[in-house]
Protein backbone atom coordinates (compact mmCIF):
# COMPACT_ATOMS: atom_id res chain seq x y z
CA UNK A 1 0.00 0.00 0.00
CA UNK A 2 1.27 3.45 -0.89
CA UNK A 3 1.45 6.06 1.82
CA UNK A 4 2.04 9.76 1.25
CA UNK A 5 5.61 10.68 2.17
CA UNK A 6 6.84 13.72 4.03
CA UNK A 7 9.61 14.98 1.81
CA UNK A 8 12.70 16.67 3.24
CA UNK A 9 12.52 19.95 1.36
CA UNK A 10 15.83 19.20 -0.36
CA UNK A 11 14.76 19.18 -3.99
CA UNK A 12 17.25 16.71 -5.52
CA UNK A 13 17.06 14.33 -2.55
CA UNK A 14 13.25 14.39 -2.66
CA UNK A 15 13.21 13.73 -6.41
CA UNK A 16 15.44 10.68 -5.85
CA UNK A 17 12.94 9.35 -3.31
CA UNK A 18 10.11 10.03 -5.79
CA UNK A 19 11.96 8.08 -8.50
CA UNK A 20 12.43 5.14 -6.11
CA UNK A 21 8.72 5.27 -5.30
CA UNK A 22 7.85 5.13 -8.99
CA UNK A 23 10.16 2.15 -9.49
CA UNK A 24 8.64 0.30 -6.54
CA UNK A 25 5.03 1.11 -7.51
CA UNK A 26 5.63 -0.01 -11.08
CA UNK A 27 7.47 -3.26 -10.34
CA UNK A 28 5.87 -6.17 -12.15
CA UNK A 29 3.07 -4.12 -13.73
CA UNK A 30 2.72 -4.47 -17.51
CA UNK A 31 -0.43 -2.46 -18.18
CA UNK A 32 0.60 0.88 -19.68
CA UNK A 33 -2.53 2.74 -18.58
CA UNK A 34 -1.99 1.64 -14.99
CA UNK A 35 1.68 2.64 -15.09
CA UNK A 36 0.94 6.09 -16.52
CA UNK A 37 -1.99 6.66 -14.14
CA UNK A 38 0.10 5.90 -11.05
CA UNK A 39 3.02 8.00 -12.38
CA UNK A 40 0.75 11.02 -12.91
CA UNK A 41 -0.79 10.65 -9.45
CA UNK A 42 2.64 10.29 -7.85
CA UNK A 43 3.95 13.43 -9.57
CA UNK A 44 0.80 15.37 -8.74
CA UNK A 45 1.11 14.67 -5.01
CA UNK A 46 4.85 15.45 -5.07
CA UNK A 47 5.03 18.65 -7.12
CA UNK A 48 3.95 22.05 -5.84
CA UNK A 49 2.66 24.94 -7.92
CA UNK A 50 1.42 22.82 -10.81
CA UNK A 51 -2.06 22.72 -12.32
CA UNK A 52 -1.74 19.77 -14.73
CA UNK A 53 0.36 16.60 -14.72
CA UNK A 54 -0.11 13.88 -17.26
CA UNK A 55 0.75 11.96 -20.36
CA UNK A 56 0.06 12.02 -24.05
CA UNK A 57 0.67 8.81 -25.99
CA UNK A 58 1.76 8.74 -29.65
CA UNK A 59 -0.90 6.99 -31.75
CA UNK A 60 -1.45 7.11 -35.50
CA UNK A 61 0.75 10.18 -36.12
CA UNK A 62 -0.51 12.33 -33.24
CA UNK A 63 -0.41 12.61 -29.48
CA UNK A 64 -3.55 11.36 -27.74
CA UNK A 65 -4.48 12.27 -24.19
CA UNK A 66 -3.54 9.64 -21.62
CA UNK A 67 -3.80 9.43 -17.83
CA UNK A 68 -3.54 12.80 -16.09
CA UNK A 69 -4.32 14.87 -13.00
CA UNK A 70 -5.95 18.27 -13.53
CA UNK A 71 -8.64 19.97 -15.56
CA UNK A 72 -9.91 18.44 -18.80
CA UNK A 73 -7.31 18.84 -21.53
CA UNK A 74 -6.80 18.89 -25.27
CA UNK A 75 -7.42 15.37 -26.55
CA UNK A 76 -5.18 15.34 -29.65
CA UNK A 77 -2.00 17.24 -30.50
CA UNK A 78 -0.34 17.06 -33.89
CA UNK A 79 3.31 16.38 -34.65
CA UNK A 80 5.37 19.53 -34.07
CA UNK A 81 2.39 21.44 -32.66
CA UNK A 82 2.67 23.25 -29.36
CA UNK A 83 5.16 22.35 -26.66
CA UNK A 84 4.18 18.66 -26.60
CA UNK A 85 4.33 18.22 -30.37
CA UNK A 86 7.69 20.00 -30.45
CA UNK A 87 9.06 17.61 -27.81
CA UNK A 88 8.03 14.70 -30.05
CA UNK A 89 9.51 16.26 -33.17
CA UNK A 90 12.84 17.14 -31.53
CA UNK A 91 12.95 14.21 -29.07
CA UNK A 92 14.25 16.69 -26.50
CA UNK A 93 12.79 18.00 -23.24
CA UNK A 94 11.08 21.35 -23.63
CA UNK A 95 11.32 23.60 -20.54
CA UNK A 96 9.30 26.72 -21.22
CA UNK A 97 9.45 29.62 -18.74
CA UNK A 98 6.61 31.54 -20.43
CA UNK A 99 4.26 29.52 -22.62
CA UNK A 100 2.71 32.71 -24.01
CA UNK A 101 6.03 33.46 -25.71
CA UNK A 102 6.26 29.97 -27.26
CA UNK A 103 5.32 30.07 -30.96
CA UNK A 104 2.23 27.94 -31.57
CA UNK A 105 1.54 27.24 -27.89
CA UNK A 106 -1.72 25.32 -27.41
CA UNK A 107 -3.61 26.78 -24.46
CA UNK A 108 -5.65 23.94 -22.95
CA UNK A 109 -5.83 25.74 -19.58
CA UNK A 110 -5.65 29.54 -19.62
CA UNK A 111 -4.16 29.47 -16.09
CA UNK A 112 -0.95 27.79 -17.33
CA UNK A 113 2.08 30.07 -17.63
CA UNK A 114 5.02 27.65 -17.75
CA UNK A 115 5.44 24.07 -18.89
CA UNK A 116 7.88 21.21 -19.07
CA UNK A 117 7.48 18.31 -21.49
CA UNK A 118 9.73 15.24 -21.41
CA UNK A 119 9.60 12.80 -24.34
CA UNK A 120 9.17 9.11 -23.55
CA UNK A 121 11.22 7.00 -25.96
CA UNK A 122 11.08 3.21 -26.28
CA UNK A 123 13.46 1.45 -28.68
CA UNK A 124 14.40 4.76 -30.37
CA UNK A 125 10.73 5.51 -31.07
CA UNK A 126 8.70 8.20 -29.32
CA UNK A 127 6.05 6.51 -27.19
CA UNK A 128 4.60 9.75 -25.82
CA UNK A 129 5.35 12.64 -23.48
CA UNK A 130 5.14 13.61 -19.83
CA UNK A 131 3.55 17.06 -19.71
CA UNK A 132 3.46 19.30 -16.63
CA UNK A 133 1.94 22.79 -16.50
CA UNK A 134 2.19 25.49 -13.85
CA UNK A 135 0.31 28.72 -13.22
CA UNK A 136 3.69 30.23 -12.21
CA UNK A 137 6.05 31.72 -14.75
CA UNK A 138 9.48 30.02 -14.83
CA UNK A 139 8.31 27.26 -12.44
CA UNK A 140 10.73 24.59 -13.71
CA UNK A 141 14.51 24.76 -13.37
CA UNK A 142 17.49 22.60 -14.33
CA UNK A 143 16.98 20.32 -11.32
CA UNK A 144 13.35 19.69 -12.30
CA UNK A 145 14.42 18.97 -15.87
CA UNK A 146 17.17 16.55 -14.93
CA UNK A 147 15.14 14.73 -12.29
CA UNK A 148 11.99 14.50 -14.42
CA UNK A 149 14.13 13.01 -17.20
CA UNK A 150 15.38 10.42 -14.68
CA UNK A 151 11.76 9.79 -13.64
CA UNK A 152 10.83 9.18 -17.29
CA UNK A 153 13.80 6.80 -17.76
CA UNK A 154 12.50 4.65 -14.90
CA UNK A 155 9.02 4.78 -16.41
CA UNK A 156 10.43 3.78 -19.83
CA UNK A 157 12.07 0.73 -18.22
CA UNK A 158 8.68 -0.45 -16.94
CA UNK A 159 6.80 0.42 -20.13
CA UNK A 160 9.35 -1.59 -22.17
CA UNK A 161 9.20 -4.65 -19.91
CA UNK A 162 7.51 -7.67 -21.45
SULVEN-V735449 format. One record per run of one state. SS is the DSSP state (H for helix, E for strand, L for the rest). FROM is the first residue (numbers start at 1). LEN is the number of residues. If there is no record, write none. Layout:
BEGIN
SS/FROM/LEN ; SS/FROM/LEN
END
This chain:
BEGIN
L/1/10 ; H/11/16 ; L/27/5 ; H/32/15 ; L/47/5 ; E/52/8 ; L/60/2 ; E/62/9 ; L/71/5 ; E/76/3 ; L/79/3 ; H/82/9 ; L/91/3 ; E/94/3 ; L/97/2 ; H/99/3 ; L/102/12 ; E/114/9 ; L/123/2 ; E/125/10 ; L/135/7 ; H/142/19 ; L/161/2
END
